[in-house]
Amino acid sequence: MSEYVRNTWYPLTWSRNVGHELARHVVIEEQIVVFRDSGGQVVAMEDACPHRLAPLSIGTLVDDTIECGYHGLRFGCDGRCVHIPGQDRVPDSVRVRAYPVVENMGMVWIWMGDEDKADQSKVFDLPEYHDENYSSFEGDALVLHANYLNLAENLCDPSHVAYVHQSTLSNKQHGDVPVHHERLEDRVVTWRWIIDSPLIPIFEGLKPYQGNVDRWHYYHYYCPSIAIIDFGSAPTGTGAPEGDRSDCIQMFACHFITPVDSRTCIQHWLLVKNMPADEAVDQRLKDGLRIAFNEDKVVLEAIQNNEEKFKDVRPVRLAIDASSMKMRKMVSEMISQER
């Protein structure tokens, strides 16, 4: 089993996908059964009956209890066994772990560490998601057969955009634009500005701009599994690099990564934008982002395969890797502190 940060809120699944039926999920190699109780609250428990370790997810919901599909033991929402067929007394020790969960930004978040450290105020939140001047739409839950840290690296890396996403988010001419990076207390920030450039393909037609724009990309990585990309454009010469974004296109691509195991993760993504909801525009943006994120998927899965094939090869590090190295160091430090 790989090592993971445990005392953190991990994205589990979209809230829209949780109903009054049992569903199985895996987070940091732990099997979890999830359902929504009759009061609308999400319940997450260890997916193993303590009797014979039968998965509870193949059992049955009886009101707000899970009935094991092997011998009929029932477990309440707090993980305590409330019924054992054939005996009156239920030992207090017969229970399964119940995980703290909370919902925010359309996502169910789960705490995998020490329960007494589960502070709901630490659940990630983007203020613009709640701002009436912005609108948002949820994307997909994209399964990648790649380690979650490789995806996190990708989401700290503006440099790859010029080569991987020429049809949607950039063009090859900007591969040499300098990248800046900084480690803050709670995150790693990587950014670059591209001055006096054409709009990227996905932004075309969103505003009646004439001529070139100044473009920015700010990649905010929150350890261990959240990446928020603030990207946008404003007409060249209107002061965007100095902070005047009064006439701009601004979007936040939110990536909530669920580590499944050492070679699998799930990329939940949504988009927040400074323009009203519009079904046609939102669908066009969604289609474009799906293309872009699937382009990443192809590269990252190929890298995962080669990492497993060439286990003795140590990758060369370049100047453009400074941000990803900071990211990995932050993860290692958090794991070491917990250890």
C-alpha positions in Angstrom: 0.0 0.0 0.0 1.3 3.5 -0.9 1.6 6.3 1.7 -1.0 9.1 1.6 -1.8 12.2 3.5 -4.7 11.1 5.8 -5.7 14.1 7.8 -7.3 16.0 5.0 -10.7 16.3 3.2 -10.6 14.2 0.0 -13.2 14.6 -2.8 -15.3 11.4 -2.8 -17.9 11.9 -5.5 -20.4 14.4 -6.9 -23.3 15.1 -4.6 -25.6 14.5 -7.6 -24.5 10.8 -7.7 -25.4 9.9 -4.1 -29.0 8.7 -3.5 -30.8 6.3 -1.2 -28.9 3.3 -2.5 -25.6 1.7 -1.8 -22.6 2.6 -3.8 -19.0 1.4 -3.5 -16.0 3.8 -3.7 -12.3 3.6 -3.1 -10.2 6.4 -1.6 -6.5 6.0 -0.8 -6.9 2.3 -1.2 -9.7 2.0 1.4 -13.1 0.6 0.3 -16.1 2.7 1.3 -19.8 2.2 1.0 -21.9 5.4 0.5 -25.6 6.3 0.6 -27.9 9.2 1.4 -30.2 8.6 4.4 -33.9 9.4 4.6 -33.0 12.9 6.0 -30.8 13.7 3.0 -27.5 13.3 4.8 -24.6 11.4 3.1 -23.3 8.4 5.0 -19.9 6.8 4.4 -18.7 3.6 6.1 -16.0 1.1 5.7 -17.1 -1.4 3.1 -16.6 -4.6 5.1 -18.8 -6.4 7.6 -16.7 -7.2 10.7 -18.2 -10.8 10.8 -16.8 -12.3 7.7 -15.6 -9.2 5.9 -18.3 -9.4 3.2 -18.6 -6.0 1.4 -21.5 -4.1 2.8 -22.0 -2.5 -0.6 -23.4 -5.8 -1.9 -26.0 -5.8 1.0 -29.3 -4.0 1.2 -30.6 -0.7 2.6 -33.3 -1.3 5.2 -34.6 2.1 6.1 -31.4 3.9 7.2 -29.4 0.8 8.0 -27.2 -1.5 5.9 -28.1 -5.1 6.1 -25.1 -7.3 5.3 -25.9 -9.6 2.3 -24.1 -12.6 3.8 -25.6 -13.1 7.3 -28.0 -10.2 7.8 -26.2 -8.0 10.4 -27.4 -4.5 10.3 -25.4 -1.3 10.8 -26.7 2.2 11.5 -25.4 5.4 10.1 -22.8 5.7 12.9 -21.3 2.3 12.0 -22.7 0.6 15.1 -24.4 -2.8 14.6 -28.0 -2.6 15.6 -29.2 -6.2 14.8 -27.7 -9.6 14.7 -30.0 -12.4 13.5 -30.4 -15.2 16.0 -29.2 -13.4 19.1 -30.7 -10.6 21.3 -27.5 -9.1 22.5 -25.4 -6.9 20.2 -21.8 -6.5 21.5 -20.7 -2.8 21.3 -17.5 -4.0 19.6 -19.4 -5.1 16.5 -19.2 -2.0 14.4 -17.6 -0.6 11.2 -15.8 2.7 10.8 -18.0 5.7 9.8 -16.2 8.5 8.1 -16.9 12.2 8.5 -18.4 13.7 5.3 -19.5 17.1 4.3 -20.9 18.6 1.1 -19.7 21.7 -0.7 -19.3 23.0 -4.2 -21.5 20.1 -5.5 -19.0 17.6 -4.1 -19.1 15.1 -1.2 -15.8 15.4 0.8 -14.6 12.6 3.1 -12.1 12.7 6.0 -9.8 9.7 5.9 -7.7 10.5 9.0 -8.2 10.9 12.7 -11.9 11.7 13.3 -11.2 14.2 16.1 -9.2 16.3 13.7 -11.9 16.6 11.1 -12.5 20.3 10.9 -15.4 21.1 8.5 -14.1 24.7 8.2 -11.1 23.3 6.4 -13.2 21.9 3.5 -12.1 23.6 0.3 -14.2 26.5 -0.9 -13.9 28.9 -3.8 -15.7 32.2 -3.0 -16.5 32.9 -6.7 -18.5 29.7 -6.8 -21.1 31.4 -4.5 -20.8 34.9 -6.1 -23.9 36.0 -8.1 -21.5 37.6 -10.7 -20.2 34.2 -11.6 -21.9 31.0 -12.9 -20.7 27.5 -12.8 -21.3 24.0 -14.3 -20.1 20.6 -13.2 -18.0 18.5 -15.5 -17.2 14.8 -15.2 -15.5 12.3 -13.0 -12.7 11.3 -15.3 -10.9 8.1 -14.4 -7.2 8.1 -15.1 -5.0 5.1 -14.9 -2.2 7.2 -13.4 -0.9 8.1 -10.0 -2.7 11.1 -8.6 0.6 13.0 -8.0 1.3 12.8 -11.7 -2.0 14.4 -12.4 -1.3 17.0 -9.6 2.1 17.7 -11.4 0.2 18.3 -14.6 -2.1 20.8 -12.9 0.9 22.7 -11.6 2.5 23.0 -15.0 1.6 25.8 -17.5 4.5 24.7 -19.8 2.8 21.6 -21.1 -0.3 23.6 -22.3 1.5 24.9 -25.4 2.2 21.4 -26.6 -0.7 19.2 -25.4 -3.7 21.6 -25.7 -3.1 23.5 -29.0 -6.7 23.0 -30.1 -8.3 24.4 -27.0 -6.2 26.2 -24.4 -3.0 27.5 -26.1 -0.7 27.4 -29.1 2.8 26.1 -29.7 4.3 29.6 -30.2 4.1 30.3 -26.4 6.2 27.3 -25.2 9.1 29.6 -24.2 7.1 32.1 -22.1 8.7 32.2 -18.6 6.9 30.5 -15.7 7.0 31.7 -12.1 6.3 29.8 -9.0 6.0 30.3 -5.2 5.3 28.1 -2.2 2.9 29.7 0.3 1.8 28.3 3.6 -1.2 26.4 2.3 -0.4 25.9 -1.4 2.0 26.1 -4.4 1.2 28.8 -6.9 2.6 28.7 -10.5 1.8 31.4 -13.0 2.7 33.1 -16.3 1.4 35.9 -18.4 1.3 35.9 -22.2 1.1 39.5 -23.4 -0.4 40.7 -26.7 -1.6 37.3 -27.9 -4.6 36.0 -29.8 -7.5 34.5 -27.7 -7.2 30.9 -27.0 -9.6 28.8 -29.1 -12.0 28.0 -26.2 -12.5 31.7 -25.5 -13.3 32.7 -29.0 -16.6 34.4 -29.4 -17.3 34.8 -25.7 -16.8 38.6 -25.8 -16.6 41.0 -28.8 -12.9 41.7 -28.4 -11.1 43.2 -31.3 -7.4 42.4 -31.6 -5.1 40.7 -29.2 -5.4 40.1 -25.4 -3.2 39.7 -22.4 -3.6 36.2 -21.0 -2.9 34.9 -17.5 -2.7 31.4 -16.0 -2.4 31.0 -12.2 -2.2 27.4 -11.0 -3.1 27.0 -7.3 -2.3 23.6 -5.9 -3.6 22.8 -2.4 -2.0 19.7 -1.0 -2.7 16.9 -1.5 -5.4 16.7 -4.1 -6.9 20.1 -5.2 -5.9 22.3 -8.1 -7.6 25.5 -9.0 -6.6 27.1 -12.3 -7.4 30.8 -12.6 -7.1 31.7 -16.3 -8.4 34.5 -18.4 -7.9 37.3 -20.9 -8.3 41.0 -21.2 -7.8 43.3 -24.2 -4.1 44.2 -24.6 -3.0 47.4 -22.9 -6.0 47.7 -20.6 -4.1 47.0 -17.4 -4.8 43.4 -16.6 -1.2 42.6 -15.6 -1.4 45.5 -13.2 -4.6 44.3 -11.7 -7.4 46.0 -13.8 -9.6 43.1 -14.9 -12.8 45.2 -15.3 -13.2 44.0 -18.9 -12.0 40.4 -19.0 -12.9 36.8 -19.4 -12.1 35.0 -16.2 -12.6 31.3 -15.4 -11.6 29.0 -12.6 -11.1 25.4 -13.6 -11.5 23.4 -10.4 -9.9 20.0 -10.2 -10.8 17.8 -7.2 -8.6 14.6 -7.4 -9.6 11.4 -5.7 -6.6 9.1 -5.2 -7.9 5.5 -5.7 -4.6 3.6 -5.5 -1.0 3.9 -6.7 -1.9 3.9 -10.4 -5.5 5.2 -10.5 -7.2 8.4 -9.6 -10.4 10.3 -10.5 -10.4 13.8 -11.7 -13.6 15.6 -10.8 -13.8 19.0 -12.5 -16.1 22.0 -12.6 -15.8 25.4 -14.2 -16.6 28.8 -12.6 -16.8 31.8 -14.9 -17.5 35.5 -14.7 -20.5 35.4 -17.1 -24.1 34.3 -16.9 -25.1 30.7 -17.3 -26.0 30.0 -21.0 -26.8 26.5 -22.1 -25.2 26.8 -25.5 -22.1 28.5 -24.2 -21.7 26.2 -21.3 -22.0 23.1 -23.5 -19.4 24.5 -25.9 -17.0 25.1 -23.0 -17.7 21.7 -21.5 -17.0 20.0 -24.8 -13.8 21.9 -25.2 -12.6 21.1 -21.7 -13.4 17.5 -22.1 -11.1 17.4 -25.2 -8.4 19.1 -23.2 -8.6 16.9 -20.1 -8.7 13.8 -22.2 -5.5 15.0 -23.9 -3.9 15.1 -20.5 -5.3 11.6 -19.8 -3.6 10.1 -22.8 -0.2 11.6 -21.8 -0.5 10.7 -18.1 -1.5 7.1 -18.7 1.3 6.7 -21.1 3.7 8.1 -18.5 2.3 5.7 -15.9 3.0 2.8 -18.2 6.5 3.9 -18.9 7.2 4.5 -15.2 6.3 0.9 -14.5 8.3 -0.4 -17.4 11.4 1.7 -16.8 11.6 1.4 -13.0 15.4 1.9 -12.9 15.3 5.1 -14.9 15.5 8.3 -13.0 13.8 11.1 -14.9 15.8 14.2 -15.8 14.7 17.4 -13.9 14.5 20.7 -15.8 14.0 24.3 -14.7 10.3 24.0 -15.6 9.9 21.3 -12.9 10.6 23.6 -10.0 6.9 24.0 -9.1 6.1 20.3 -9.3 9.1 19.6 -7.1 7.7 22.0 -4.5 4.4 20.2 -4.8 5.8 16.8 -4.1 8.0 18.1 -1.3 4.8 19.5 0.4 3.1 16.1 0.1 6.1 14.3 1.5 6.3 16.7 4.4 2.7 16.3 5.3 3.0 12.5 5.2 6.2 12.7 7.4 4.5 14.9 9.9 1.6 12.4 10.3 4.0 9.5 10.5 
